Amino acid sequence: MSYYFLAKMARLLNHKKRQAMRYYNSKTINGKTFEEVRKSVEGALKDAGFGILTEIDLQKTMKVKLDKDYLPHTILGACNPVYADKVLSIDPSISTMLPCNVTIREIENEKHEVSTINPLFAMEGVGNAELRVHAGEIQDKLQGMLDRL
């Protein structure tokens, strides 16, 4: 087989793998209020070594800015300082990808979706294998957080 054929096959396989990978991971939680889910998420993030740096209340923002009604929906900007330091030491411009977003969204009364960014998907386009290793570790921590909910 020629080098060009093998390179083309490798690109095709990478493309297929990327298509199969979702840009987020989520879990649905039933039978709790929005505030109860939020407290659980905050505790699970803390247990996984993450702090919350930012918060965006989409329900409030959309009402104020667009006079549009949304169900409760909050974006938490979560950061694990140990991993932030590791990836910033490799590529300071990776700060454009920080913090990791975690969302809590009411689907219907006492039914909520908690979602996290998939760092592996986000780092795929960067093309740095060293960053990818850390993204996998962060992905494991975020998935563990979802599993604990």
N, C-alpha and C positions, 0 to 999 in steps of 0.2 A: 504494500500500500504506500502511496505517496504521502509526503509530509503535508501537502495541501489538503488531501482528503482527510487525514487524521485531524488536522487543525479545524477543518470545517465541521467534522463530527463532534469535536470537543465543544465548539461554539454552540452547535445545535443542542447538545445535551445540557449545557449550562443554561441556555435559553428555556428549555423545557423545565428544568429544575426551578428556575426563577419564576416561571409561570405558575408552578404548583405551590410555591411558597406564598403564604398570605402575608400582607404587610402588617397585620395585627393578629393578636390572640385574644380570645374573650371567653367569658363565662357568664351564664345567666343565673341570677339568684332570685328565688321566689320567697314570698312570705315575710319580707322585711321592709321597713320604711327606707326611704332614701338616706336619711341620716344614720340609720343603723348600718346600712351597707357602707356608707362613707367611713364610719368609725372602724368597721372591719377592715376595709381597704387600707386605711391609715396605719392600723396596727400591723397588718401583714407586710406592708411596705417597710415599716420600721424594723420588723423582725428580719427582713431580707437585707437590711443595711442601707435603705433608701430614706432620704428626707424629702420633704415637699418644699420646693423653692418657689413655685408659682401656682396660682389658681385662677381659672377663668370660669365664671358662672355664665354659661351660654344662655340659659333661660333669661336671666336678667339683662345681659348684653343685647340680645336680640329684641327684647321688649323695648329697651331704651333707644337703641339705634334704629330699629326698623318697625317698631310697634307691631311686632310679630310674636305670637304666643308659641312657646316651646314647653314641652314637659321638662322637669328638672334634668339638667345635663351639665356636668362639671368636668373640666379638664384640669388634672393635677400634673404639674411639671415635677417629676420625681428625679432625684439624683443620688447616686451612690458615689460619694466623694473619692473612694479608693479607686474605682474604675474610671471615674472622670479624670483623675490624675494620670492613670495609666494611658488612656487614649490621647489625652492632651499632650503627654510627653512624646508620643509617637507622631502626632500631627496636630499642631495648635489650631489649625483651621477647622478641625472636627467639632469645635465649639458651636458651629452652625447646626449641628445635629443634636445638641444637648438642650435641655434635659430630656429624659424619656417621658413621653406622654402616657398618662393613665387616665382613662375616662370612666365616669360613672353616669349612666344614662337610664332614666326611667322609661320603660317600654309601655307599661300600663300599671295600674294600681298594684303596688307591692310586687312588681316584677321589674328587675333591673339587669342591665348588661354592664359588666365591668370589662374594659378592654385595655390592652397594653400594646404599645408599638412593638413590632418584631425587629429587634436590633440587627439580626442577621440579614433581613431583607433590606433594611436601611443602609447597611454597610456594603451590600453587594455591589452597588454602583461605584463605591470609592476605590475598589480594586487593590486594597492593601491587606495581605494575608495576616499580618500581625494584628491589625485592627479587628479582623474577622474572628480571631481566637477570642479576644476580649468580648466581642459582640455575642459570641456563643455563650460565654459565661454569664453575661448580663441577661441574655434570653432565658437561660436556666433559672436565674434568680427571679425574674418576672413571672415565668411560668409557675415556679414554686409558690409565689405569692398568690397567683390565681387559684392554684390547687388547694391552698389553705383556706380559701373563702368558703 
